[in-house]
Amino acid sequence: MDAVNIPLQTKVPWAVVFSVSWGSLRRRIFRAMITMIGVVLGIAFLTYMLVNDSIVKALLAMKNDAVNALLQKAGVDILQSGTDTMMLLLIGLSLLTCLVGIINAMLMAVAERIKEIGTLKCLGAEDGFIVKTYFIESSLQGVLGTVCGALAGLLVAVAVNVLAYGGFVFQVFPWLAVVKAELLAFFIGSIMSVLASIAPAYWAARKQPVDAMRVEE
Amino acid sequence: MMMELIIKAEKLTKIYTMGAEKVYALRGVSLDIFRGTYVSIMGPSGSGKSTFFNIVGGLDQPTSGEVTMDGQRFGDLSSSQMAWVRCHKVGYIFQSFNLIPSMTALENVAIARVFSGLTPAAARKDAAAVLEQVGLGHRLHHIPAELSGGQQQRVAIARAMVNKPEVILADEPTGNLDLHTGEEIINLLGKMQKEMNITVITATHDMKMLAASDVVVWIRDGQIARTAKRDEIKIEVGTIDGNTLA
């Protein structure tokens, strides 16, 4: 008997994959928000540190006595400015926490949808479809959280510095450095979210059609 | 009438290894299923009924033995080809309906059609037509949580039918429904079977399903205990209860 007369299953267009992911995300919007808050905080912290650092550097470069007095009052070491290792460690830790948060949230999302994945496979879904939908769903949370976090961090950094140094901040606002900081934060956040999405998506795709028959505990 | 074979199960065994212990769920089950018939598989839980049902439907692999559908051995197919078979040749209906909660009735049916290669727009059109057929034309845009059990099972039937399968596999399709709704679902399945010459295979405890069946297969301890044709069942209605509920 030849296997030739059974064709390969057709691939599902990306637009459908995307709308399925978006639908699942929307249904769990509350939990998605909580996961996203983790990412928002981590990325906001990173952005705040980067933007704050570049604003302070720009103010120092003014070599203005009034500004220096304000800087000293704020506790900035005028003679020696450098990146604080302790701060880098803190940022690293907070990012690691978000990474674990996304993985955890997505693994739970897969665990509670094993039956749904099995059902989709009964309807003719291939592993690739499942990987794509879960990957996009997970990445979307991370990337949306990253965008919000990068904006929030920027706003807070600007507000804090304006409160401390007033109009001086705008005289020397380091546009280029701030844009760079935003891009860096977006890049780090997106890479992190995508990395965190790989394992849950593959775990989801490993579920079998027979899992559709599962009795929910 | 010459009966055409659609599914042939040959010497199926399934062994689960639980720790050091081997559990024999199936001990060599063979069965021929003919096109257009309504087959009910009965058996107490733990009898191997579900395992047999899942293997025959291409959802699970046997430890040994072969399932052949339309002359095609499942064991020879790649995973993509098996996905094609599940999509085009088999429709699945589940005890707990298994609709995707985030999708509307229309989307639940359309997704099966999209898997068969249609564009989303064409898929929705077909899905709407089939939902109309099962009497849900007015509930297209409701999500499962807004539908009653009977309506959800109708959506599931529409989803199973939309790709015009040759076989419908229904696992306790009336198990979560009240008597009256269950009867409606059985009638709907029976109607589809007759009008479209679909082969219906159900795993069931439901006595009402027996009356609609052409063949009833009892499975016990991983083996077929007995097979009965429709005319034999009617004569023995009095004894069936004792046989199956034991």
Chai-1 contact restraints between the chains, C-beta under 6 A:
chainA,res_idxA,chainB,res_idxB,connection_type,confidence,min_distance_angstrom,max_distance_angstrom,comment,restraint_id
A,M1,B,G71,contact,1.0,0.0,6.0,A-B,restraint_1
A,M1,B,R73,contact,1.0,0.0,6.0,A-B,restraint_2
A,A3,B,D76,contact,1.0,0.0,6.0,A-B,restraint_3
A,A3,B,L77,contact,1.0,0.0,6.0,A-B,restraint_4
A,I6,B,Q72,contact,1.0,0.0,6.0,A-B,restraint_5
A,I6,B,L77,contact,1.0,0.0,6.0,A-B,restraint_6
A,I6,B,Q81,contact,1.0,0.0,6.0,A-B,restraint_7
A,I6,B,W84,contact,1.0,0.0,6.0,A-B,restraint_8
A,P7,B,W84,contact,1.0,0.0,6.0,A-B,restraint_9
A,L8,B,S80,contact,1.0,0.0,6.0,A-B,restraint_10
A,Q9,B,S80,contact,1.0,0.0,6.0,A-B,restraint_11
A,Q9,B,A83,contact,1.0,0.0,6.0,A-B,restraint_12
A,Q9,B,W84,contact,1.0,0.0,6.0,A-B,restraint_13
A,T10,B,G117,contact,1.0,0.0,6.0,A-B,restraint_14
A,V16,B,V114,contact,1.0,0.0,6.0,A-B,restraint_15
A,V16,B,P120,contact,1.0,0.0,6.0,A-B,restraint_16
A,G23,B,S102,contact,1.0,0.0,6.0,A-B,restraint_17
A,S24,B,S102,contact,1.0,0.0,6.0,A-B,restraint_18
A,R27,B,S102,contact,1.0,0.0,6.0,A-B,restraint_19
A,E116,B,I100,contact,1.0,0.0,6.0,A-B,restraint_20
A,T119,B,N98,contact,1.0,0.0,6.0,A-B,restraint_21
A,C122,B,R86,contact,1.0,0.0,6.0,A-B,restraint_22
A,C122,B,Y92,contact,1.0,0.0,6.0,A-B,restraint_23
A,L123,B,A112,contact,1.0,0.0,6.0,A-B,restraint_24
A,L123,B,F115,contact,1.0,0.0,6.0,A-B,restraint_25
A,G124,B,A83,contact,1.0,0.0,6.0,A-B,restraint_26
A,G124,B,R86,contact,1.0,0.0,6.0,A-B,restraint_27
A,G124,B,C87,contact,1.0,0.0,6.0,A-B,restraint_28
A,G124,B,F115,contact,1.0,0.0,6.0,A-B,restraint_29
A,E126,B,A83,contact,1.0,0.0,6.0,A-B,restraint_30
A,P209,B,L59,contact,1.0,0.0,6.0,A-B,restraint_31
A,V210,B,N54,contact,1.0,0.0,6.0,A-B,restraint_32
A,V210,B,L59,contact,1.0,0.0,6.0,A-B,restraint_33
A,V210,B,D60,contact,1.0,0.0,6.0,A-B,restraint_34
A,A212,B,N98,contact,1.0,0.0,6.0,A-B,restraint_35
